[in-house]
Amino acid sequence: MFPGLILQKIADRTGRLSPAGAESLALTLSAFFWSVLRLRRRTVVKNLQTAAAGGLDLPLGVEGTARKVYDHVAMTVVEFLRGSRHDWVSGVELAGEEHIRAALAAGRGAYLLCAHQGNWEVHGAALSRLIRPAHILVKKVGSDSVNEFVLGMRRKNGFLDIGRARKGDAVRTILRALSAGDMVAFVMDQTRPGEPMLPFFVVPARTNTGLAALWRRHEAPVVPCWIERLGFGRHRLHFMPALDLTLATTSDAKTDIMEATRVFNEVLEGIIRQRPEQYFWMHRRWKH
């Protein structure tokens, strides 16, 4: 049986659980992956140690925070699977909505600066369902059948993905969306080979400059936003004021792109500081 079909069956079963039963399943999975499989445990601990050395405050300490990271990721996975029978967005409230409304009022659309903070799948769906269509650049997930399952679940819940079937497709989709006054979300907190090394919690990391390069080509407000877990199935979607990027508008394109991306990294650091246990530390951010 294809992996995607297996996942669909698991999702159907998970969707039949009560909220309390689903949360209990998530916490059981968390303990299993932390204590038994130890899945990416060394990576999570090392990432937290690096960020803490770079100034990230961890009230629970490195290991205490790492353990909470597993709880959060497990709940995110179970919430995702329940999307086959339950609306992802039903438990989302808004904070700072006035900031995105003000940015969109200019009629040029808006870029959204995002991270893998909170339940990023619910985040993407909530943007389009509660504010305005938000088109989100995504990568392929696993095999073809797994990716098809993930895309199907996303689209069922209102998550608008941007595909990259042919070179230039993504840019054309982005420019059309902005021209229509829609939003385009960039989740730019993961390492990207070939990109410049810029500080992330002081330590240099390969940093995606795609948002900065596109913003310089087609200016529109850049609004940071993030989602916070309040409990299982309950979330708060935060919007911050549009960024002032006047320092990144000179005649030197390379310098402008680097300066804007540096600002983006600093903003993402600030978001992660809000709830460090809800960030996706399983990614090897500093692997280069």
Buried (B, 14 or more C-beta within 10 A) or exposed (E): EEBBEEBBEEBEEBBEBEBEEBBBBBBEBBBBBBEEEEBBBEBBBBBBBBBBEBEBEBEEEBBEBBBBBBBBBBBBBBBBBBBBEBBBBEBBEBBBBEBBEBBBEEEBBBBBBBBBBBBBBBBBBBBBBBBBBBBBBBEEEEEEBBBBBBBBBBEEBBBBBBEBEEEEEBBEBBBEBBEEBBBBBBBBBBBBEEBBEBBBBEEEBBBBBBBBBBBBEBEBBBBBBBBBBEEBBBBBBBBBBBBEBEEBEEEEEEEBBBBBBBBBBEBBBEBBBEBBBBBBBBBBBBEE
